[in-house]
Amino acid sequence: MVQIIYWYVHISIFIYVDTRSHVCTLVSLMLQLAPHDEGSCWVPRVLRNAILLTHWGYTGSNNHSFTTYGGDKFDMEMRDRVYQPKGMRNLIGYENCVDLNKDLVIPQMFHKGKYAASPFISGLPPMTRDILATHKGRLLEMLPKYSRGSRQYLSKICNEEHWWEKYKIYIGEKNPPNNTMTYSQLLSRSVFCPVLMGEGFTTRFEDSILHGCIPVIIIDNVLGDFESILHIEEFSLRVSFEDMSNLPNILLSVSEEDIKRMQTNIQKIWNRYVYNFRNSFADYGPNVTNDAFHTIIQWLYSKL
């Protein structure tokens, strides 16, 4: 019993569904206590038959953690003299973090103020998309393993090869040169938005969608939100780590027709990436239906 309580406190959201009796039981809602960057990799073997709802869609094995934050490293042994004298690693086992046949990668929930300039949410007229691509976020250059090195590498070559001046592509921690736009405004003015990991899961996919910006996923072996149930290739791109230095040519090669098609598709599905809870900080109004929560419930119902 002590062991089960321990897992309740240390695992991100997941739901267990007994496929024989079709009973859906909420196992944990402890994101506030343990918002692990690689939460799906923490799930113990005894719960691996559960349907996992996770933000971290890594499809590889949990034998190696990518985070630089020690407290979230699932590949480090942790012992407690009373509760876990034999350690935790043997309880987690060595499994794929996400099972494509049963698990679901879901968006995160934020205050709608984060999307203040969104053409879908703000009620303001759409901004001119005069920036080819933008990713504004911390780099943590003193930690070379942060983001598996992707943010640092792209920011470095962006500066060295003058991507902003040549292509209007910006990857960095601050705003582009001579620019005072908010994060929301930057995304609303960008055609493409690179999706780069941080310590683990990233919010950049849903951020892009909710600003009408085409996501460019640059995270190998990681699923985007709802990728297993929606045809996200119809409104996003994927670039491998190996090819990310060629990002300008890849984006410039996308035809205007394909850009318009993906932007139109984003307009059709953006509501799937917000949680519309009325009379709350995430109240997007009565017209936003089939939101992220309903999408999850609809998917769970389809498993019965």
Order of alpha helices (4+ residues) and beta strands (2+ residues): alpha-beta-beta-beta-alpha-beta-beta-alpha-alpha-beta-alpha-beta-alpha-beta-beta-alpha-alpha-alpha
